[in-house]
Amino acid sequence: MPTRRMIPAAALARLLDQTSRSLHSLGFAADLFPAQWAALRYFAWAEPAQRTASALARFQGLAVGPVTRTVRTLIAKGYVENVEGRERGRTRQVELTAAGRALLAEDPFKLLSQAIGELDGPQRLALASALEHILRRLQAAPADEGTDD
């Protein structure tokens, strides 16, 4: 039985960084920027009540202003639209248009899904567990600054 050696954390961090940069590069397709693709994907799967710029901003951990500009750009490009009669205060519900759904059918992130689809069950479980741990630590990082742990 082959022995497994421990891969240095720094080497894995570089690999994850390189993967992240490749994924980010995929987001520059069809005259869209990565943030616009991310918004389209979110509006495609989010529950109807959560299809708002403010809900997207909360989901992404971003300020509402830049996310609202992204949504306005997607509206101008004809990929999403405000839904008439579905306003809560100043918040408007957003839906994909037919053009937005057609664009998502060509989503460059399908390449990522295909690569993950090639992993077996235990590999997917390990990847999910590792990514969830990393994401939790990264999201908690600002709160941890200044501690002596």
Phi, psi and chi 1 to 4 in degrees:
 res  aa     phi    psi   chi1   chi2   chi3   chi4
   1 MET       -  128.5  176.2 -180.0  -78.4      -
   2 PRO   -68.0  146.2   18.0  -23.5      -      -
   3 THR   -86.8  145.7   59.2      -      -      -
   4 ARG   -98.1  134.8  -67.5 -173.4  174.9 -157.5
   5 ARG  -106.1  152.8   61.7 -177.0  177.7   89.7
   6 MET   -75.1  127.5 -178.4   65.7   83.0      -
   7 ILE   -85.6  129.9  -60.0  170.8      -      -
   8 PRO   -59.1  140.4  -20.8   30.5      -      -
   9 ALA   -58.1  -38.2      -      -      -      -
  10 ALA   -64.0  -36.4      -      -      -      -
  11 ALA   -67.3  -41.2      -      -      -      -
  12 LEU   -67.0  -37.0  -74.8  173.1      -      -
  13 ALA   -63.0  -41.1      -      -      -      -
  14 ARG   -64.3  -40.1  -75.6 -169.6  -59.1  -86.8
  15 LEU   -64.9  -43.0 -176.2   58.7      -      -
  16 LEU   -64.7  -40.0 -174.7   56.9      -      -
  17 ASP   -62.8  -44.4 -179.6   54.4      -      -
  18 GLN   -63.7  -40.8 -173.2  175.1    0.1      -
  19 THR   -62.9  -45.0  -58.6      -      -      -
  20 SER   -60.4  -42.2  173.6      -      -      -
  21 ARG   -65.7  -38.6  -69.8  175.5 -171.6  -81.7
  22 SER   -64.6  -42.3  -67.1      -      -      -
  23 LEU   -63.7  -41.1  -69.0  172.9      -      -
  24 HIS   -62.3  -40.9 -174.0   74.0      -      -
  25 SER   -62.8  -34.6  -67.2      -      -      -
  26 LEU   -62.6  -23.7  -73.5  175.3      -      -
  27 GLY   -73.9   -6.3      -      -      -      -
  28 PHE   -98.9   73.1  -67.6   96.1      -      -
  29 ALA  -138.9  153.9      -      -      -      -
  30 ALA    55.9   35.6      -      -      -      -
  31 ASP    62.6   28.2 -161.7   29.4      -      -
  32 LEU  -118.7  158.8  -66.4 -177.1      -      -
  33 PHE   -99.7  161.4  -69.0   98.2      -      -
  34 PRO   -53.2  -40.2  -29.3   37.0      -      -
  35 ALA   -63.8  -33.8      -      -      -      -
  36 GLN   -70.9  -41.1  -65.6  165.4  -14.8      -
  37 TRP   -61.1  -44.2  -83.0  108.7      -      -
  38 ALA   -61.0  -40.0      -      -      -      -
  39 ALA   -65.8  -43.8      -      -      -      -
  40 LEU   -59.0  -45.8  -78.7  177.2      -      -
  41 ARG   -60.8  -43.8  -70.4 -177.1 -158.3  108.0
  42 TYR   -60.2  -48.9  174.1   83.7      -      -
  43 PHE   -65.7  -22.4  -67.1  131.3      -      -
  44 ALA   -73.6  -33.5      -      -      -      -
  45 TRP  -111.3  -15.3   63.6 -100.2      -      -
  46 ALA   -68.7  151.6      -      -      -      -
  47 GLU   -61.5  147.2  -68.1  -65.6  -37.7      -
  48 PRO   -50.4  -42.3  -29.7   36.5      -      -
  49 ALA   -67.0  -19.7      -      -      -      -
  50 GLN   -97.3    4.3  -63.6  -58.5  -50.7      -
  51 ARG   -88.0   65.7  -66.6  179.9 -167.1  154.0
  52 THR  -132.8  160.2   65.6      -      -      -
  53 ALA   -62.6  -40.1      -      -      -      -
  54 SER   -67.6  -37.2   57.7      -      -      -
  55 ALA   -67.6  -39.0      -      -      -      -
  56 LEU   -62.4  -43.2  172.2   59.6      -      -
  57 ALA   -60.7  -44.5      -      -      -      -
  58 ARG   -60.9  -44.7  -82.7 -169.1  -56.1  -82.6
  59 PHE   -59.6  -41.4  173.6   75.9      -      -
  60 GLN   -85.3  -11.0  -66.9  179.5  -34.5      -
  61 GLY    71.3   34.7      -      -      -      -
  62 LEU  -117.8  165.8  -60.9  172.4      -      -
  63 ALA   -70.2  149.3      -      -      -      -
  64 VAL   -66.4  -37.5  174.6      -      -      -
  65 GLY   -54.5  -56.3      -      -      -      -
  66 PRO   -62.3  -35.7  -21.2   30.2      -      -
  67 VAL   -67.8  -39.6  173.2      -      -      -
  68 THR   -61.4  -39.6  -61.3      -      -      -
  69 ARG   -64.0  -39.7  -76.2 -170.3  -67.6  -81.0
  70 THR   -61.3  -44.7  -64.6      -      -      -
  71 VAL   -64.0  -42.9  172.8      -      -      -
  72 ARG   -60.2  -38.9  -81.1 -163.0  -53.8 -103.2
  73 THR   -64.2  -42.3  -60.5      -      -      -
  74 LEU   -65.4  -34.9  -68.8  172.0      -      -
  75 ILE   -64.9  -46.1  -70.1  170.1      -      -
  76 ALA   -61.9  -32.8      -      -      -      -
  77 LYS   -82.5   -7.4  -69.9 -177.3  177.8 -161.4
  78 GLY    84.7   17.1      -      -      -      -
  79 TYR   -93.9  -23.9  -62.7  128.5      -      -
  80 VAL  -137.5  164.6  -61.5      -      -      -
  81 GLU  -146.7  153.4   61.0 -171.3   -4.1      -
  82 ASN   -75.2  138.3  -72.5  -40.4      -      -
  83 VAL   -89.1  122.9  178.7      -      -      -
  84 GLU   -61.3  138.0  -69.1  -65.6  -36.4      -
  85 GLY    76.8    3.3      -      -      -      -
  86 ARG  -117.8   58.8  -67.5 -164.8 -170.2  166.2
  87 GLU  -109.2  143.3  -65.7 -176.9   25.5      -
  88 ARG  -124.7   99.0  -65.8 -176.1  -40.0 -137.2
  89 GLY    68.1 -125.7      -      -      -      -
  90 ARG   -92.0   -5.9  -66.8 -177.0  -11.2 -179.0
  91 THR   -83.9  127.1  -57.6      -      -      -
  92 ARG  -109.6  139.3  -67.9 -173.1  175.9  172.6
  93 GLN   -76.8  141.8 -170.1  171.6  -26.5      -
  94 VAL  -115.8  140.0  175.4      -      -      -
  95 GLU  -130.0  150.6  -66.5  -69.2  -19.5      -
  96 LEU   -69.2  144.9  -68.1  173.2      -      -
  97 THR   -90.1  175.6   62.5      -      -      -
  98 ALA   -60.1  -38.7      -      -      -      -
  99 ALA   -65.0  -37.5      -      -      -      -
 100 GLY   -66.1  -42.1      -      -      -      -
 101 ARG   -65.7  -39.0  -74.0 -171.9  -64.9  -81.1
 102 ALA   -64.5  -40.2      -      -      -      -
 103 LEU   -64.5  -42.3 -174.2   61.4      -      -
 104 LEU   -63.8  -25.4  -83.0  174.8      -      -
 105 ALA   -63.7  -21.2      -      -      -      -
 106 GLU  -108.8   21.0  -56.7  -59.1  -38.9      -
 107 ASP   -55.2  125.0 -172.7  -13.6      -      -
 108 PRO   -63.7  -18.0   17.8  -26.0      -      -
 109 PHE   -73.5   -6.1  -96.1   35.1      -      -
 110 LYS   -58.9  -30.3  -75.4 -174.4  175.2 -176.0
 111 LEU   -59.9  -41.2 -176.5   59.5      -      -
 112 LEU   -64.4  -45.3  174.7   60.9      -      -
 113 SER   -61.0  -39.6  -66.6      -      -      -
 114 GLN   -64.8  -41.5  -69.5  167.5  -12.4      -
 115 ALA   -63.9  -42.7      -      -      -      -
 116 ILE   -67.0  -36.0  -68.0  170.6      -      -
 117 GLY   -61.9  -22.4      -      -      -      -
 118 GLU   -79.7  -11.2  -65.4  167.4    2.2      -
 119 LEU   -80.0  147.3  -59.3  175.4      -      -
 120 ASP   -81.4  174.2   63.7   24.6      -      -
 121 GLY   -53.2  -52.6      -      -      -      -
 122 PRO   -61.8  -35.8  -26.0   34.9      -      -
 123 GLN   -66.0  -41.6  -70.8  172.8  -44.3      -
 124 ARG   -63.6  -43.4  -73.6 -174.0 -161.6 -169.9
 125 LEU   -62.2  -44.4 -170.5   58.1      -      -
 126 ALA   -64.0  -42.0      -      -      -      -
 127 LEU   -62.9  -46.4  177.8   62.6      -      -
 128 ALA   -60.6  -45.5      -      -      -      -
 129 SER   -62.7  -45.8  177.3      -      -      -
 130 ALA   -64.9  -44.8      -      -      -      -
 131 LEU   -66.3  -38.8  -70.1  174.5      -      -
 132 GLU   -62.2  -42.7  -73.7  171.7   -9.6      -
 133 HIS   -62.2  -48.3  171.1   80.1      -      -
 134 ILE   -61.6  -44.8  -68.1  166.1      -      -
 135 LEU   -62.2  -44.4 -175.3   58.7      -      -
 136 ARG   -59.5  -43.7  -81.9 -167.6  -54.2  -88.1
 137 ARG   -65.8  -41.9  -69.7  -74.6  -73.6  136.0
 138 LEU   -66.4  -39.9  -67.8  175.0      -      -
 139 GLN   -69.9  -27.4  -70.9  174.2  -24.3      -
 140 ALA   -88.1   -9.5      -      -      -      -
 141 ALA   -53.4  -48.2      -      -      -      -
 142 PRO   -60.3  -35.3  -25.1   33.8      -      -
 143 ALA   -70.6  -24.5      -      -      -      -
 144 ASP   -85.8  -13.4  -70.0  -13.4      -      -
 145 GLU   -59.5  137.0  -72.2  179.9   -0.9      -
 146 GLY    88.4    0.6      -      -      -      -
 147 THR   -88.3  159.5   62.2      -      -      -
 148 ASP  -100.0   23.2  -67.0  -35.2      -      -
 149 ASP   -71.6      -  -67.8  -18.2      -      -
